[in-house]
């Protein structure tokens, strides 16, 4: 049916086949990537939960790379820039803001490649329908030229046209399902990022309170 179809219908079928191939490629690549990221985030959060001070996280294998390292580095950077300031609440607020922006940027990065699934899911049925309409139109042209309504004359063209619709659905349905799956996975990763950020803020809060307590203790020491 493909070989005997009109060149427009052939182009539609080839485009839908490429879209379907892209969908399954994204599934394989993103599944492996997101699974690795979730595993790394859980390990980083478990490590951070055991840290007494933020410096304990420096150089740890689970916090030495990726987004976990970026979040810890953002906390260190704000602490360095806020050195000497007395408003600890302001420091915590700025650290929370830095971590939130890093999380959002990372989620946007992870969404790269997933947008194609939404595009395929939304457009593939209509592209297939266009191929069907074009093929049926050619079948009617064939009827007019042959001056006969014999089903044997028009059936091949109609079958080729309907094949384009079928290919559009084959490309669109998995794309929509896979897109929804990745949307849920990204939501879970965002939750893991939130847990990690909360852990960093807790450690920083303890560091600041510990520093404030030590400073207050030194201030009340008797002088010679």
C-alpha positions as CSV (number, residue, x, y, z in Angstrom):
1,X,0.0,0.0,0.0
2,X,2.9,2.4,0.8
3,X,4.5,1.8,-2.6
4,X,1.4,2.4,-4.6
5,X,0.3,5.5,-2.5
6,X,0.5,9.0,-3.8
7,X,3.8,10.8,-3.0
8,X,2.0,13.2,-0.6
9,X,0.6,10.2,1.4
10,X,4.0,8.6,1.3
11,X,5.5,11.7,2.8
12,X,2.9,11.7,5.5
13,X,3.6,8.1,6.3
14,X,7.3,8.6,6.4
15,X,6.9,11.7,8.7
16,X,4.7,9.7,11.1
17,X,7.1,6.8,11.1
18,X,10.0,9.2,12.1
19,X,7.8,10.8,14.8
20,X,7.1,7.3,16.2
21,X,10.8,6.5,16.2
22,X,11.6,9.8,18.0
23,X,8.9,8.9,20.6
24,X,10.4,5.6,21.5
25,X,14.0,7.0,21.4
26,X,12.9,9.7,24.0
27,X,11.3,6.9,26.1
28,X,14.5,4.9,26.3
29,X,16.9,7.8,26.8
30,X,14.8,9.7,29.3
31,X,13.8,6.7,31.3
32,X,17.5,5.8,31.9
33,X,18.4,9.5,32.7
34,X,15.5,10.1,35.1
35,X,16.0,6.8,36.9
36,X,19.7,7.6,37.5
37,X,18.8,11.1,38.7
38,X,16.2,9.9,41.2
39,X,18.6,7.3,42.6
40,X,21.3,10.0,43.0
41,X,19.0,12.4,44.7
42,X,17.8,9.8,47.2
43,X,21.5,8.9,48.0
44,X,22.4,12.6,48.3
45,X,19.5,13.3,50.7
46,X,20.4,10.3,52.9
47,X,24.0,11.5,53.1
48,X,22.9,15.1,53.9
49,X,20.6,13.8,56.7
50,X,23.6,12.4,58.4
51,X,25.7,15.6,58.2
52,X,26.1,17.7,61.3
53,X,27.5,20.8,59.5
54,X,27.3,21.8,55.9
55,X,31.1,21.3,55.5
56,X,30.6,17.6,56.1
57,X,28.9,17.4,52.6
58,X,31.9,18.8,50.8
59,X,33.7,16.1,48.8
60,X,31.3,13.3,49.6
61,X,30.8,11.1,46.6
62,X,27.0,11.5,46.6
63,X,27.3,15.2,46.8
64,X,30.3,15.8,44.6
65,X,28.5,16.2,41.3
66,X,25.2,17.0,39.6
67,X,22.4,19.0,41.0
68,X,23.2,18.0,44.6
69,X,26.6,19.6,44.3
70,X,25.1,22.7,42.7
71,X,22.6,23.1,45.6
72,X,25.3,22.8,48.2
73,X,27.5,25.2,46.3
74,X,24.7,27.7,46.2
75,X,24.3,27.5,50.0
76,X,28.1,27.9,50.5
77,X,28.1,30.9,48.1
78,X,25.4,32.7,50.0
79,X,27.0,32.0,53.3
80,X,30.3,33.5,52.0
81,X,28.6,36.6,50.6
82,X,26.6,37.1,53.9
83,X,29.6,36.7,56.2
84,X,29.4,39.3,59.0
85,X,25.7,40.0,58.7
86,X,23.7,39.7,61.8
87,X,20.3,39.0,60.2
88,X,20.2,35.1,60.2
89,X,16.6,35.1,58.9
90,X,17.6,37.1,55.9
91,X,20.5,34.6,55.2
92,X,18.1,31.7,55.3
93,X,15.6,33.4,53.1
94,X,18.3,34.2,50.5
95,X,19.6,30.6,50.6
96,X,16.0,29.3,50.1
97,X,15.6,31.6,47.1
98,X,18.9,30.4,45.5
99,X,17.9,26.8,46.0
100,X,14.5,27.3,44.5
101,X,15.9,29.0,41.4
102,X,18.4,26.2,40.9
103,X,15.6,23.6,41.2
104,X,13.5,25.3,38.6
105,X,16.4,25.7,36.2
106,X,17.2,22.0,36.6
107,X,13.6,20.9,36.0
108,X,13.5,23.0,32.8
109,X,16.7,21.3,31.8
110,X,15.2,17.8,32.4
111,X,12.2,18.7,30.3
112,X,14.4,19.0,27.2
113,X,13.3,16.4,24.7
114,X,10.0,15.7,26.4
115,X,8.2,18.6,24.5
116,X,8.5,16.6,21.3
117,X,6.1,14.0,22.8
118,X,3.4,16.6,23.4
119,X,3.9,17.8,19.8
120,X,3.6,14.3,18.3
121,X,0.6,13.5,20.5
122,X,-1.2,16.6,19.5
123,X,-0.4,16.7,15.7
124,X,0.1,13.1,14.6
125,X,-3.7,12.3,14.3
126,X,-4.3,15.4,12.2
127,X,-1.3,14.7,10.0
128,X,-2.6,11.2,9.5
129,X,-6.0,12.6,8.7
130,X,-4.5,15.0,6.1
131,X,-3.0,11.9,4.4
132,X,-6.3,10.2,4.5
133,X,-8.2,13.1,3.0
134,X,-5.6,13.5,0.3
135,X,-5.7,9.8,-0.6
136,X,-9.5,9.7,-0.7
137,X,-9.5,12.8,-2.9
138,X,-7.2,11.0,-5.3
139,X,-9.6,8.0,-5.2
140,X,-12.5,10.2,-6.3
141,X,-10.3,11.7,-9.0
142,X,-9.6,8.1,-10.2
143,X,-13.4,7.4,-10.2
144,X,-14.0,10.5,-12.4
145,X,-11.3,9.5,-14.8
146,X,-12.3,5.9,-15.2
147,X,-16.0,6.7,-15.3
148,X,-16.8,3.7,-13.1
149,X,-17.8,3.2,-9.5
150,X,-16.4,-0.3,-9.3
151,X,-15.1,-0.9,-5.8
152,X,-12.0,-2.7,-7.2
153,X,-11.0,0.6,-8.7
154,X,-11.3,2.8,-5.6
155,X,-10.6,0.3,-2.8
156,X,-6.7,0.4,-3.1
157,X,-6.6,4.2,-2.9
158,X,-9.0,4.3,0.1
159,X,-7.0,1.6,1.9
160,X,-3.8,3.6,1.4
161,X,-5.5,6.7,2.8
162,X,-6.8,4.9,5.8
163,X,-3.3,3.5,6.5
164,X,-2.2,7.1,7.0
165,X,-4.8,7.6,9.7
166,X,-3.8,4.3,11.4
167,X,-0.1,5.4,11.4
168,X,-1.1,8.8,12.9
169,X,-2.9,7.0,15.8
170,X,0.0,4.6,16.2
171,X,2.4,7.6,16.6
172,X,0.1,9.7,18.8
173,X,-1.2,7.3,21.4
174,X,2.2,6.1,22.7
175,X,3.4,9.7,22.6
176,X,0.6,10.9,24.9
177,X,1.0,8.0,27.3
178,X,4.8,8.4,27.5
179,X,4.4,12.2,28.0
180,X,2.1,11.6,30.9
181,X,4.5,9.1,32.4
182,X,7.4,11.5,32.2
183,X,5.3,14.3,33.7
184,X,4.7,12.2,36.7
185,X,8.4,11.2,36.9
186,X,9.4,14.9,36.8
187,X,6.9,15.6,39.6
188,X,8.6,12.9,41.7
189,X,12.1,14.3,40.9
190,X,10.9,17.8,41.9
191,X,9.8,16.3,45.2
192,X,13.2,14.7,45.7
193,X,14.8,18.1,44.9
194,X,12.6,19.7,47.5
195,X,13.6,17.2,50.1
196,X,17.3,17.8,49.3
197,X,16.9,21.6,49.5
198,X,15.0,21.3,52.8
199,X,17.9,19.1,54.1
200,X,20.4,21.7,53.1
201,X,18.4,24.5,54.7
202,X,18.1,22.5,57.9
203,X,21.9,22.0,58.1
204,X,22.5,25.7,57.3
205,X,20.0,26.6,60.1
206,X,21.9,24.5,62.6
207,X,25.2,26.0,61.5
208,X,23.9,29.5,62.0
209,X,22.4,28.7,65.4
210,X,25.5,27.0,66.4
211,X,27.6,30.0,65.4
212,X,25.2,32.4,67.2
213,X,25.4,30.3,70.3
214,X,29.2,30.2,70.2
215,X,29.4,33.9,69.7
216,X,27.0,34.6,72.6
217,X,29.1,32.3,74.8
218,X,32.3,34.1,73.9
219,X,30.6,37.5,74.7
220,X,29.8,36.5,78.2
221,X,33.3,35.2,79.1
222,X,34.9,37.1,82.0
223,X,37.7,39.5,80.9
224,X,41.0,39.8,82.7
